[in-house]
């Protein structure tokens, strides 16, 4: 259903209420839920930038972006998701794989062996594997808690 709201705050509140309602609905039905937080967006096409600037010939050169940009942009969704407390919620933080690792207060596009992004917004296979492994770890925690 499309709602006609007159302000950004009204739209944000509508989304917040809807998201919290849906998450609680899932949890209240007895399900376990793995929430995957937002992936940092680069703001530029990573593979094009590597190709244009010939970064492949400079394996130690790393493109990065200010970590604060990500925190500011996704502050509301973090607040919403963090506000929902329940032992049946498991959380995966993709930024933990890319942010504040190799370079303080930056998030990175690659390491020495892998490029983590296909473009501005989408993770490469290598970047996706990092996040998927985080999801698998959370699922394993759920499995360990199951009665035998």
N, CA, C and O atoms as a GROMACS GRO file, in nm:
protein
  592
    1UNK      N    1   0.084  -0.117   0.000
    1UNK     CA    2   0.000   0.000   0.000
    1UNK      C    3   0.089   0.124   0.000
    1UNK      O    4   0.183   0.134   0.078
    2UNK      N    5   0.058   0.217  -0.087
    2UNK     CA    6   0.132   0.341  -0.097
    2UNK      C    7   0.067   0.443  -0.007
    2UNK      O    8  -0.055   0.462  -0.010
    3UNK      N    9   0.147   0.509   0.072
    3UNK     CA   10   0.094   0.611   0.162
    3UNK      C   11   0.142   0.747   0.115
    3UNK      O   12   0.258   0.764   0.077
    4UNK      N   13   0.052   0.843   0.118
    4UNK     CA   14   0.086   0.978   0.079
    4UNK      C   15   0.120   1.057   0.204
    4UNK      O   16   0.032   1.089   0.285
    5UNK      N   17   0.247   1.089   0.221
    5UNK     CA   18   0.290   1.165   0.337
    5UNK      C   19   0.346   1.298   0.291
    5UNK      O   20   0.397   1.311   0.180
    6UNK      N   21   0.336   1.396   0.377
    6UNK     CA   22   0.376   1.530   0.336
    6UNK      C   23   0.519   1.566   0.376
    6UNK      O   24   0.572   1.668   0.331
    7UNK      N   25   0.582   1.484   0.459
    7UNK     CA   26   0.717   1.520   0.501
    7UNK      C   27   0.807   1.398   0.511
    7UNK      O   28   0.760   1.284   0.519
    8UNK      N   29   0.935   1.424   0.509
    8UNK     CA   30   1.034   1.318   0.524
    8UNK      C   31   1.016   1.247   0.658
    8UNK      O   32   1.023   1.124   0.664
    9UNK      N   33   0.994   1.322   0.762
    9UNK     CA   34   0.977   1.262   0.895
    9UNK      C   35   0.856   1.169   0.899
    9UNK      O   36   0.864   1.062   0.959
   10UNK      N   37   0.746   1.208   0.836
   10UNK     CA   38   0.628   1.120   0.831
   10UNK      C   39   0.660   0.991   0.755
   10UNK      O   40   0.620   0.883   0.798
   11UNK      N   41   0.731   1.003   0.644
   11UNK     CA   42   0.767   0.884   0.566
   11UNK      C   43   0.860   0.794   0.646
   11UNK      O   44   0.843   0.672   0.645
   12UNK      N   45   0.957   0.854   0.715
   12UNK     CA   46   1.050   0.774   0.796
   12UNK      C   47   0.976   0.704   0.910
   12UNK      O   48   1.003   0.588   0.938
   13UNK      N   49   0.884   0.773   0.974
   13UNK     CA   50   0.805   0.711   1.082
   13UNK      C   51   0.718   0.598   1.029
   13UNK      O   52   0.703   0.494   1.094
   14UNK      N   53   0.661   0.617   0.911
   14UNK     CA   54   0.579   0.514   0.849
   14UNK      C   55   0.663   0.389   0.821
   14UNK      O   56   0.621   0.277   0.851
   15UNK      N   57   0.782   0.409   0.764
   15UNK     CA   58   0.872   0.297   0.735
   15UNK      C   59   0.917   0.231   0.865
   15UNK      O   60   0.920   0.108   0.874
   16UNK      N   61   0.952   0.311   0.964
   16UNK     CA   62   0.996   0.258   1.094
   16UNK      C   63   0.888   0.171   1.157
   16UNK      O   64   0.916   0.058   1.200
   17UNK      N   65   0.767   0.220   1.164
   17UNK     CA   66   0.657   0.144   1.223
   17UNK      C   67   0.632   0.014   1.146
   17UNK      O   68   0.611  -0.091   1.205
   18UNK      N   69   0.634   0.024   1.013
   18UNK     CA   70   0.610  -0.095   0.930
   18UNK      C   71   0.720  -0.199   0.947
   18UNK      O   72   0.690  -0.318   0.958
   19UNK      N   73   0.843  -0.156   0.950
   19UNK     CA   74   0.955  -0.249   0.964
   19UNK      C   75   0.952  -0.317   1.101
   19UNK      O   76   0.967  -0.439   1.111
   20UNK      N   77   0.933  -0.238   1.205
   20UNK     CA   78   0.926  -0.294   1.340
   20UNK      C   79   0.808  -0.390   1.351
   20UNK      O   80   0.820  -0.496   1.412
   21UNK      N   81   0.696  -0.353   1.294
   21UNK     CA   82   0.577  -0.438   1.299
   21UNK      C   83   0.603  -0.573   1.230
   21UNK      O   84   0.567  -0.678   1.284
   22UNK      N   85   0.665  -0.570   1.114
   22UNK     CA   86   0.690  -0.694   1.040
   22UNK      C   87   0.792  -0.782   1.111
   22UNK      O   88   0.776  -0.904   1.116
   23UNK      N   89   0.896  -0.722   1.166
   23UNK     CA   90   0.995  -0.800   1.240
   23UNK      C   91   0.931  -0.864   1.362
   23UNK      O   92   0.953  -0.982   1.389
   24UNK      N   93   0.853  -0.786   1.436
   24UNK     CA   94   0.785  -0.841   1.554
   24UNK      C   95   0.686  -0.951   1.517
   24UNK      O   96   0.670  -1.047   1.591
   25UNK      N   97   0.620  -0.935   1.405
   25UNK     CA   98   0.526  -1.038   1.358
   25UNK      C   99   0.599  -1.171   1.336
   25UNK      O  100   0.552  -1.277   1.377
   26UNK      N  101   0.714  -1.164   1.272
   26UNK     CA  102   0.794  -1.284   1.246
   26UNK      C  103   0.839  -1.347   1.378
   26UNK      O  104   0.825  -1.468   1.398
   27UNK      N  105   0.893  -1.265   1.466
   27UNK     CA  106   0.944  -1.313   1.595
   27UNK      C  107   0.831  -1.369   1.681
   27UNK      O  108   0.847  -1.473   1.745
   28UNK      N  109   0.718  -1.301   1.682
   28UNK     CA  110   0.605  -1.345   1.766
   28UNK      C  111   0.542  -1.474   1.717
   28UNK      O  112   0.467  -1.538   1.790
   29UNK      N  113   0.572  -1.513   1.595
   29UNK     CA  114   0.525  -1.642   1.543
   29UNK      C  115   0.623  -1.754   1.578
   29UNK      O  116   0.606  -1.868   1.534
   30UNK      N  117   0.726  -1.720   1.656
   30UNK     CA  118   0.820  -1.821   1.702
   30UNK      C  119   0.939  -1.844   1.611
   30UNK      O  120   1.018  -1.936   1.634
   31UNK      N  121   0.954  -1.762   1.510
   31UNK     CA  122   1.065  -1.779   1.416
   31UNK      C  123   1.191  -1.711   1.467
   31UNK      O  124   1.185  -1.618   1.547
   32UNK      N  125   1.303  -1.759   1.422
   32UNK     CA  126   1.432  -1.694   1.440
   32UNK      C  127   1.453  -1.604   1.319
   32UNK      O  128   1.408  -1.636   1.209
   33UNK      N  129   1.520  -1.493   1.340
   33UNK     CA  130   1.538  -1.399   1.231
   33UNK      C  131   1.683  -1.350   1.228
   33UNK      O  132   1.737  -1.304   1.329
   34UNK      N  133   1.745  -1.362   1.110
   34UNK     CA  134   1.878  -1.306   1.090
   34UNK      C  135   1.859  -1.175   1.014
   34UNK      O  136   1.812  -1.173   0.900
   35UNK      N  137   1.898  -1.066   1.078
   35UNK     CA  138   1.889  -0.934   1.015
   35UNK      C  139   2.027  -0.899   0.960
   35UNK      O  140   2.126  -0.902   1.032
   36UNK      N  141   2.030  -0.866   0.832
   36UNK     CA  142   2.154  -0.823   0.768
   36UNK      C  143   2.145  -0.671   0.752
   36UNK      O  144   2.059  -0.620   0.680
   37UNK      N  145   2.234  -0.602   0.817
   37UNK     CA  146   2.237  -0.456   0.812
   37UNK      C  147   2.286  -0.409   0.675
   37UNK      O  148   2.335  -0.489   0.596
   38UNK      N  149   2.272  -0.279   0.646
   38UNK     CA  150   2.310  -0.228   0.514
   38UNK      C  151   2.459  -0.246   0.483
   38UNK      O  152   2.545  -0.235   0.570
   39UNK      N  153   2.484  -0.275   0.357
   39UNK     CA  154   2.621  -0.283   0.306
   39UNK      C  155   2.665  -0.140   0.273
   39UNK      O  156   2.588  -0.065   0.213
   40UNK      N  157   2.785  -0.101   0.310
   40UNK     CA  158   2.832   0.033   0.275
   40UNK      C  159   2.833   0.053   0.123
   40UNK      O  160   2.880  -0.034   0.049
   41UNK      N  161   2.782   0.166   0.079
   41UNK     CA  162   2.786   0.201  -0.063
   41UNK      C  163   2.911   0.282  -0.090
   41UNK      O  164   2.953   0.363  -0.007
   42UNK      N  165   2.971   0.260  -0.205
   42UNK     CA  166   3.097   0.326  -0.235
   42UNK      C  167   3.080   0.468  -0.288
   42UNK      O  168   3.162   0.555  -0.258
   43UNK      N  169   2.978   0.493  -0.365
   43UNK     CA  170   2.962   0.627  -0.421
   43UNK      C  171   3.033   0.644  -0.554
   43UNK      O  172   3.027   0.752  -0.615
   44UNK      N  173   3.100   0.540  -0.600
   44UNK     CA  174   3.161   0.539  -0.732
   44UNK      C  175   3.170   0.394  -0.778
   44UNK      O  176   3.173   0.302  -0.696
   45UNK      N  177   3.174   0.375  -0.910
   45UNK     CA  178   3.181   0.239  -0.965
   45UNK      C  179   3.322   0.186  -0.947
   45UNK      O  180   3.416   0.230  -1.012
   46UNK      N  181   3.335   0.091  -0.857
   46UNK     CA  182   3.466   0.040  -0.816
   46UNK      C  183   3.540  -0.025  -0.932
   46UNK      O  184   3.656   0.010  -0.958
   47UNK      N  185   3.477  -0.117  -1.002
   47UNK     CA  186   3.551  -0.187  -1.109
   47UNK      C  187   3.588  -0.092  -1.223
   47UNK      O  188   3.696  -0.106  -1.281
   48UNK      N  189   3.502   0.003  -1.255
   48UNK     CA  190   3.538   0.101  -1.360
   48UNK      C  191   3.657   0.185  -1.314
   48UNK      O  192   3.748   0.212  -1.392
   49UNK      N  193   3.654   0.226  -1.190
   49UNK     CA  194   3.764   0.307  -1.137
   49UNK      C  195   3.895   0.228  -1.140
   49UNK      O  196   4.000   0.283  -1.174
   50UNK      N  197   3.889   0.100  -1.104
   50UNK     CA  198   4.009   0.018  -1.110
   50UNK      C  199   4.058   0.005  -1.253
   50UNK      O  200   4.178   0.014  -1.279
   51UNK      N  201   3.966  -0.017  -1.346
   51UNK     CA  202   4.006  -0.032  -1.486
   51UNK      C  203   4.061   0.098  -1.543
   51UNK      O  204   4.163   0.096  -1.611
   52UNK      N  205   3.995   0.209  -1.517
   52UNK     CA  206   4.037   0.338  -1.571
   52UNK      C  207   4.172   0.379  -1.513
   52UNK      O  208   4.259   0.426  -1.586
   53UNK      N  209   4.189   0.361  -1.385
   53UNK     CA  210   4.312   0.407  -1.321
   53UNK      C  211   4.418   0.298  -1.314
   53UNK      O  212   4.525   0.319  -1.255
   54UNK      N  213   4.390   0.182  -1.374
   54UNK     CA  214   4.486   0.073  -1.383
   54UNK      C  215   4.540   0.030  -1.246
   54UNK      O  216   4.659   0.008  -1.229
   55UNK      N  217   4.448   0.019  -1.150
   55UNK     CA  218   4.487  -0.020  -1.015
   55UNK      C  219   4.536  -0.163  -1.007
   55UNK      O  220   4.606  -0.200  -0.912
   56UNK      N  221   4.501  -0.244  -1.107
   56UNK     CA  222   4.544  -0.384  -1.102
   56UNK      C  223   4.696  -0.395  -1.109
   56UNK      O  224   4.754  -0.494  -1.064
   57UNK      N  225   4.761  -0.295  -1.165
   57UNK     CA  226   4.907  -0.294  -1.171
   57UNK      C  227   4.970  -0.241  -1.043
   57UNK      O  228   5.092  -0.245  -1.026
   58UNK      N  229   4.884  -0.191  -0.952
   58UNK     CA  230   4.931  -0.140  -0.823
   58UNK      C  231   4.855  -0.214  -0.712
   58UNK      O  232   4.762  -0.159  -0.655
   59UNK      N  233   4.895  -0.337  -0.682
   59UNK     CA  234   4.817  -0.421  -0.591
   59UNK      C  235   4.804  -0.365  -0.448
   59UNK      O  236   4.713  -0.404  -0.375
   60UNK      N  237   4.893  -0.276  -0.409
   60UNK     CA  238   4.884  -0.221  -0.274
   60UNK      C  239   4.796  -0.096  -0.265
   60UNK      O  240   4.765  -0.050  -0.156
   61UNK      N  241   4.757  -0.042  -0.380
   61UNK     CA  242   4.674   0.078  -0.381
   61UNK      C  243   4.529   0.039  -0.348
   61UNK      O  244   4.473  -0.054  -0.406
   62UNK      N  245   4.470   0.111  -0.253
   62UNK     CA  246   4.335   0.077  -0.208
   62UNK      C  247   4.246   0.199  -0.220
   62UNK      O  248   4.278   0.307  -0.171
   63UNK      N  249   4.132   0.180  -0.286
   63UNK     CA  250   4.030   0.284  -0.288
   63UNK      C  251   3.947   0.270  -0.163
   63UNK      O  252   3.915   0.160  -0.120
   64UNK      N  253   3.912   0.384  -0.104
   64UNK     CA  254   3.834   0.378   0.018
   64UNK      C  255   3.742   0.499   0.025
   64UNK      O  256   3.748   0.591  -0.056
   65UNK      N  257   3.655   0.496   0.126
   65UNK     CA  258   3.561   0.606   0.149
   65UNK      C  259   3.553   0.631   0.299
   65UNK      O  260   3.577   0.541   0.380
   66UNK      N  261   3.519   0.752   0.335
   66UNK     CA  262   3.509   0.790   0.475
   66UNK      C  263   3.400   0.709   0.546
   66UNK      O  264   3.285   0.709   0.503
   67UNK      N  265   3.437   0.642   0.653
   67UNK     CA  266   3.346   0.558   0.732
   67UNK      C  267   3.229   0.640   0.786
   67UNK      O  268   3.118   0.588   0.798
   68UNK      N  269   3.253   0.766   0.819
   68UNK     CA  270   3.148   0.851   0.875
   68UNK      C  271   3.035   0.872   0.774
   68UNK      O  272   2.920   0.887   0.815
   69UNK      N  273   3.065   0.875   0.646
   69UNK     CA  274   2.963   0.890   0.542
   69UNK      C  275   2.863   0.775   0.553
   69UNK      O  276   2.742   0.797   0.549
   70UNK      N  277   2.914   0.654   0.568
   70UNK     CA  278   2.827   0.537   0.584
   70UNK      C  279   2.745   0.547   0.711
   70UNK      O  280   2.624   0.524   0.708
   71UNK      N  281   2.809   0.581   0.822
   71UNK     CA  282   2.738   0.589   0.950
   71UNK      C  283   2.628   0.695   0.946
   71UNK      O  284   2.519   0.673   0.999
   72UNK      N  285   2.656   0.807   0.884
   72UNK     CA  286   2.555   0.914   0.874
   72UNK      C  287   2.439   0.872   0.784
   72UNK      O  288   2.323   0.893   0.818
   73UNK      N  289   2.472   0.814   0.670
   73UNK     CA  290   2.369   0.778   0.572
   73UNK      C  291   2.275   0.670   0.626
   73UNK      O  292   2.155   0.674   0.601
   74UNK      N  293   2.328   0.575   0.700
   74UNK     CA  294   2.247   0.462   0.747
   74UNK      C  295   2.211   0.470   0.895
   74UNK      O  296   2.172   0.370   0.954
   75UNK      N  297   2.225   0.587   0.953
   75UNK     CA  298   2.198   0.605   1.096
   75UNK      C  299   2.056   0.564   1.133
   75UNK      O  300   2.036   0.493   1.232
   76UNK      N  301   1.957   0.606   1.057
   76UNK     CA  302   1.818   0.576   1.090
   76UNK      C  303   1.790   0.426   1.088
   76UNK      O  304   1.727   0.374   1.180
   77UNK      N  305   1.837   0.356   0.985
   77UNK     CA  306   1.809   0.211   0.978
   77UNK      C  307   1.879   0.139   1.093
   77UNK      O  308   1.824   0.043   1.148
   78UNK      N  309   1.999   0.182   1.130
   78UNK     CA  310   2.066   0.122   1.245
   78UNK      C  311   1.984   0.146   1.372
   78UNK      O  312   1.966   0.054   1.453
   79UNK      N  313   1.935   0.268   1.390
   79UNK     CA  314   1.855   0.299   1.508
   79UNK      C  315   1.730   0.212   1.513
   79UNK      O  316   1.693   0.160   1.619
   80UNK      N  317   1.665   0.196   1.399
   80UNK     CA  318   1.543   0.114   1.394
   80UNK      C  319   1.576  -0.030   1.428
   80UNK      O  320   1.514  -0.089   1.517
   81UNK      N  321   1.672  -0.088   1.359
   81UNK     CA  322   1.705  -0.230   1.380
   81UNK      C  323   1.761  -0.255   1.520
   81UNK      O  324   1.730  -0.356   1.582
   82UNK      N  325   1.843  -0.163   1.569
   82UNK     CA  326   1.900  -0.179   1.702
   82UNK      C  327   1.795  -0.165   1.812
   82UNK      O  328   1.814  -0.217   1.923
   83UNK      N  329   1.685  -0.096   1.783
   83UNK     CA  330   1.582  -0.076   1.885
   83UNK      C  331   1.500  -0.202   1.912
   83UNK      O  332   1.432  -0.211   2.014
   84UNK      N  333   1.507  -0.297   1.823
   84UNK     CA  334   1.428  -0.420   1.837
   84UNK      C  335   1.512  -0.522   1.913
   84UNK      O  336   1.613  -0.571   1.864
   85UNK      N  337   1.469  -0.552   2.032
   85UNK     CA  338   1.542  -0.644   2.119
   85UNK      C  339   1.464  -0.775   2.132
   85UNK      O  340   1.346  -0.774   2.168
   86UNK      N  341   1.530  -0.884   2.102
   86UNK     CA  342   1.468  -1.015   2.118
   86UNK      C  343   1.577  -1.121   2.103
   86UNK      O  344   1.666  -1.109   2.019
   87UNK      N  345   1.569  -1.224   2.186
   87UNK     CA  346   1.672  -1.329   2.181
   87UNK      C  347   1.664  -1.412   2.053
   87UNK      O  348   1.755  -1.489   2.024
   88UNK      N  349   1.558  -1.398   1.977
   88UNK     CA  350   1.544  -1.472   1.851
   88UNK      C  351   1.590  -1.392   1.729
   88UNK      O  352   1.571  -1.434   1.615
   89UNK      N  353   1.650  -1.276   1.755
   89UNK     CA  354   1.706  -1.196   1.647
   89UNK      C  355   1.857  -1.211   1.648
   89UNK      O  356   1.922  -1.197   1.752
   90UNK      N  357   1.912  -1.239   1.532
   90UNK     CA  358   2.055  -1.252   1.512
   90UNK      C  359   2.094  -1.146   1.410
   90UNK      O  360   2.019  -1.118   1.316
   91UNK      N  361   2.210  -1.086   1.427
   91UNK     CA  362   2.246  -0.971   1.346
   91UNK      C  363   2.379  -0.992   1.273
   91UNK      O  364   2.475  -1.046   1.328
   92UNK      N  365   2.380  -0.947   1.148
   92UNK     CA  366   2.502  -0.951   1.067
   92UNK      C  367   2.530  -0.806   1.023
   92UNK      O  368   2.443  -0.737   0.971
   93UNK      N  369   2.653  -0.764   1.046
   93UNK     CA  370   2.694  -0.627   1.016
   93UNK      C  371   2.796  -0.628   0.902
   93UNK      O  372   2.916  -0.638   0.928
   94UNK      N  373   2.751  -0.617   0.777
   94UNK     CA  374   2.846  -0.621   0.665
   94UNK      C  375   2.959  -0.519   0.675
   94UNK      O  376   3.071  -0.545   0.631
   95UNK      N  377   2.930  -0.403   0.732
   95UNK     CA  378   3.035  -0.301   0.741
   95UNK      C  379   3.154  -0.349   0.823
   95UNK      O  380   3.266  -0.298   0.807
   96UNK      N  381   3.132  -0.445   0.911
   96UNK     CA  382   3.243  -0.493   0.995
   96UNK      C  383   3.352  -0.562   0.912
   96UNK      O  384   3.464  -0.580   0.960
   97UNK      N  385   3.320  -0.601   0.790
   97UNK     CA  386   3.419  -0.666   0.703
   97UNK      C  387   3.497  -0.564   0.620
   97UNK      O  388   3.607  -0.594   0.572
   98UNK      N  389   3.441  -0.445   0.602
   98UNK     CA  390   3.500  -0.348   0.511
   98UNK      C  391   3.545  -0.219   0.578
   98UNK      O  392   3.630  -0.148   0.525
   99UNK      N  393   3.489  -0.188   0.694
   99UNK     CA  394   3.513  -0.057   0.757
   99UNK      C  395   3.612  -0.067   0.872
   99UNK      O  396   3.608  -0.160   0.952
  100UNK      N  397   3.699   0.031   0.876
  100UNK     CA  398   3.791   0.046   0.988
  100UNK      C  399   3.885  -0.074   1.002
  100UNK      O  400   3.930  -0.106   1.112
  101UNK      N  401   3.914  -0.139   0.893
  101UNK     CA  402   4.002  -0.257   0.896
  101UNK      C  403   4.144  -0.219   0.855
  101UNK      O  404   4.231  -0.203   0.941
  102UNK      N  405   4.166  -0.206   0.728
  102UNK     CA  406   4.301  -0.176   0.678
  102UNK      C  407   4.338  -0.029   0.698
  102UNK      O  408   4.455   0.004   0.719
  103UNK      N  409   4.237   0.058   0.691
  103UNK     CA  410   4.261   0.202   0.703
  103UNK      C  411   4.164   0.257   0.807
  103UNK      O  412   4.043   0.239   0.795
  104UNK      N  413   4.216   0.323   0.908
  104UNK     CA  414   4.135   0.378   1.016
  104UNK      C  415   4.033   0.478   0.960
  104UNK      O  416   4.067   0.565   0.879
  105UNK      N  417   3.908   0.465   1.005
  105UNK     CA  418   3.798   0.555   0.969
  105UNK      C  419   3.764   0.555   0.819
  105UNK      O  420   3.710   0.653   0.767
  106UNK      N  421   3.796   0.446   0.751
  106UNK     CA  422   3.764   0.433   0.608
  106UNK      C  423   3.703   0.296   0.584
  106UNK      O  424   3.726   0.203   0.661
  107UNK      N  425   3.625   0.284   0.477
  107UNK     CA  426   3.588   0.151   0.432
  107UNK      C  427   3.647   0.128   0.295
  107UNK      O  428   3.655   0.219   0.212
  108UNK      N  429   3.686   0.005   0.273
  108UNK     CA  430   3.773  -0.028   0.161
  108UNK      C  431   3.701  -0.104   0.050
  108UNK      O  432   3.595  -0.164   0.072
  109UNK      N  433   3.759  -0.099  -0.068
  109UNK     CA  434   3.703  -0.167  -0.185
  109UNK      C  435   3.768  -0.301  -0.213
  109UNK      O  436   3.713  -0.384  -0.286
  110UNK      N  437   3.886  -0.324  -0.154
  110UNK     CA  438   3.958  -0.447  -0.184
  110UNK      C  439   4.065  -0.472  -0.080
  110UNK      O  440   4.099  -0.385   0.000
  111UNK      N  441   4.118  -0.594  -0.084
  111UNK     CA  442   4.241  -0.624  -0.010
  111UNK      C  443   4.345  -0.664  -0.115
  111UNK      O  444   4.325  -0.638  -0.234
  112UNK      N  445   4.452  -0.725  -0.074
  112UNK     CA  446   4.557  -0.759  -0.172
  112UNK      C  447   4.513  -0.862  -0.275
  112UNK      O  448   4.568  -0.867  -0.385
  113UNK      N  449   4.413  -0.943  -0.241
  113UNK     CA  450   4.374  -1.052  -0.331
  113UNK      C  451   4.236  -1.039  -0.391
  113UNK      O  452   4.207  -1.105  -0.491
  114UNK      N  453   4.149  -0.956  -0.334
  114UNK     CA  454   4.009  -0.956  -0.376
  114UNK      C  455   3.954  -0.815  -0.388
  114UNK      O  456   3.987  -0.726  -0.309
  115UNK      N  457   3.869  -0.796  -0.488
  115UNK     CA  458   3.789  -0.674  -0.498
  115UNK      C  459   3.654  -0.708  -0.437
  115UNK      O  460   3.595  -0.811  -0.470
  116UNK      N  461   3.604  -0.622  -0.349
  116UNK     CA  462   3.481  -0.651  -0.275
  116UNK      C  463   3.354  -0.598  -0.340
  116UNK      O  464   3.244  -0.636  -0.300
  117UNK      N  465   3.367  -0.510  -0.439
  117UNK     CA  466   3.249  -0.449  -0.503
  117UNK      C  467   3.252  -0.470  -0.653
  117UNK      O  468   3.358  -0.470  -0.715
  118UNK      N  469   3.130  -0.488  -0.711
  118UNK     CA  470   3.116  -0.492  -0.856
  118UNK      C  471   3.096  -0.353  -0.913
  118UNK      O  472   3.142  -0.323  -1.023
  119UNK      N  473   3.028  -0.268  -0.838
  119UNK     CA  474   3.000  -0.132  -0.881
  119UNK      C  475   2.987  -0.044  -0.758
  119UNK      O  476   3.054  -0.069  -0.657
  120UNK      N  477   2.903   0.057  -0.762
  120UNK     CA  478   2.885   0.149  -0.649
  120UNK      C  479   2.825   0.079  -0.527
  120UNK      O  480   2.865   0.104  -0.414
  121UNK      N  481   2.727  -0.009  -0.552
  121UNK     CA  482   2.640  -0.059  -0.446
  121UNK      C  483   2.646  -0.208  -0.423
  121UNK      O  484   2.615  -0.255  -0.313
  122UNK      N  485   2.684  -0.283  -0.522
  122UNK     CA  486   2.673  -0.429  -0.517
  122UNK      C  487   2.808  -0.494  -0.489
  122UNK      O  488   2.910  -0.460  -0.549
  123UNK      N  489   2.804  -0.588  -0.398
  123UNK     CA  490   2.925  -0.662  -0.364
  123UNK      C  491   2.962  -0.758  -0.475
  123UNK      O  492   2.874  -0.810  -0.545
  124UNK      N  493   3.090  -0.782  -0.491
  124UNK     CA  494   3.139  -0.884  -0.582
  124UNK      C  495   3.117  -1.021  -0.517
  124UNK      O  496   3.067  -1.029  -0.405
  125UNK      N  497   3.154  -1.125  -0.587
  125UNK     CA  498   3.145  -1.259  -0.529
  125UNK      C  499   3.230  -1.266  -0.403
  125UNK      O  500   3.187  -1.322  -0.302
  126UNK      N  501   3.350  -1.209  -0.408
  126UNK     CA  502   3.439  -1.213  -0.291
  126UNK      C  503   3.382  -1.134  -0.174
  126UNK      O  504   3.388  -1.179  -0.059
  127UNK      N  505   3.327  -1.016  -0.202
  127UNK     CA  506   3.264  -0.936  -0.097
  127UNK      C  507   3.142  -1.005  -0.040
  127UNK      O  508   3.119  -1.003   0.081
  128UNK      N  509   3.063  -1.066  -0.129
  128UNK     CA  510   2.942  -1.138  -0.085
  128UNK      C  511   2.978  -1.256   0.003
  128UNK      O  512   2.906  -1.286   0.098
  129UNK      N  513   3.087  -1.324  -0.030
  129UNK     CA  514   3.128  -1.439   0.051
  129UNK      C  515   3.154  -1.398   0.196
  129UNK      O  516   3.122  -1.473   0.288
  130UNK      N  517   3.211  -1.281   0.217
  130UNK     CA  518   3.236  -1.234   0.354
  130UNK      C  519   3.105  -1.220   0.430
  130UNK      O  520   3.093  -1.264   0.545
  131UNK      N  521   3.007  -1.158   0.365
  131UNK     CA  522   2.877  -1.137   0.431
  131UNK      C  523   2.804  -1.270   0.449
  131UNK      O  524   2.747  -1.295   0.554
  132UNK      N  525   2.806  -1.354   0.348
  132UNK     CA  526   2.740  -1.485   0.358
  132UNK      C  527   2.801  -1.568   0.471
  132UNK      O  528   2.730  -1.636   0.544
  133UNK      N  529   2.932  -1.562   0.484
  133UNK     CA  530   2.996  -1.635   0.595
  133UNK      C  531   2.947  -1.583   0.729
  133UNK      O  532   2.930  -1.661   0.823
  134UNK      N  533   2.924  -1.452   0.740
  134UNK     CA  534   2.868  -1.396   0.862
  134UNK      C  535   2.727  -1.446   0.887
  134UNK      O  536   2.690  -1.474   1.002
  135UNK      N  537   2.648  -1.458   0.782
  135UNK     CA  538   2.511  -1.511   0.794
  135UNK      C  539   2.517  -1.657   0.838
  135UNK      O  540   2.442  -1.699   0.926
  136UNK      N  541   2.606  -1.734   0.778
  136UNK     CA  542   2.620  -1.876   0.815
  136UNK      C  543   2.658  -1.889   0.962
  136UNK      O  544   2.606  -1.977   1.031
  137UNK      N  545   2.747  -1.804   1.011
  137UNK     CA  546   2.785  -1.809   1.153
  137UNK      C  547   2.664  -1.786   1.243
  137UNK      O  548   2.651  -1.851   1.347
  138UNK      N  549   2.578  -1.694   1.205
  138UNK     CA  550   2.458  -1.667   1.285
  138UNK      C  551   2.361  -1.786   1.279
  138UNK      O  552   2.299  -1.820   1.379
  139UNK      N  553   2.348  -1.846   1.163
  139UNK     CA  554   2.263  -1.965   1.150
  139UNK      C  555   2.318  -2.079   1.234
  139UNK      O  556   2.242  -2.153   1.295
  140UNK      N  557   2.449  -2.093   1.237
  140UNK     CA  558   2.510  -2.196   1.321
  140UNK      C  559   2.479  -2.172   1.469
  140UNK      O  560   2.458  -2.268   1.544
  141UNK      N  561   2.476  -2.047   1.511
  141UNK     CA  562   2.438  -2.016   1.649
  141UNK      C  563   2.296  -2.061   1.677
  141UNK      O  564   2.267  -2.115   1.784
  142UNK      N  565   2.208  -2.039   1.581
  142UNK     CA  566   2.068  -2.082   1.594
  142UNK      C  567   2.061  -2.234   1.606
  142UNK      O  568   1.989  -2.287   1.690
  143UNK      N  569   2.137  -2.301   1.522
  143UNK     CA  570   2.137  -2.448   1.522
  143UNK      C  571   2.189  -2.503   1.655
  143UNK      O  572   2.138  -2.603   1.705
  144UNK      N  573   2.291  -2.437   1.711
  144UNK     CA  574   2.347  -2.482   1.838
  144UNK      C  575   2.246  -2.469   1.953
  144UNK      O  576   2.254  -2.543   2.050
  145UNK      N  577   2.154  -2.376   1.942
  145UNK     CA  578   2.056  -2.354   2.047
  145UNK      C  579   1.935  -2.447   2.038
  145UNK      O  580   1.855  -2.456   2.131
  146UNK      N  581   1.922  -2.516   1.925
  146UNK     CA  582   1.807  -2.606   1.907
  146UNK      C  583   1.813  -2.721   2.004
  146UNK      O  584   1.920  -2.778   2.026
  147UNK      N  585   1.699  -2.757   2.062
  147UNK     CA  586   1.697  -2.875   2.147
  147UNK      C  587   1.724  -3.000   2.066
  147UNK      O  588   1.680  -3.012   1.951
  148UNK      N  589   1.795  -3.093   2.126
  148UNK     CA  590   1.830  -3.217   2.053
  148UNK      C  591   1.736  -3.328   2.086
  148UNK      O  592   1.751  -3.438   2.033
   0.00000   0.00000   0.00000
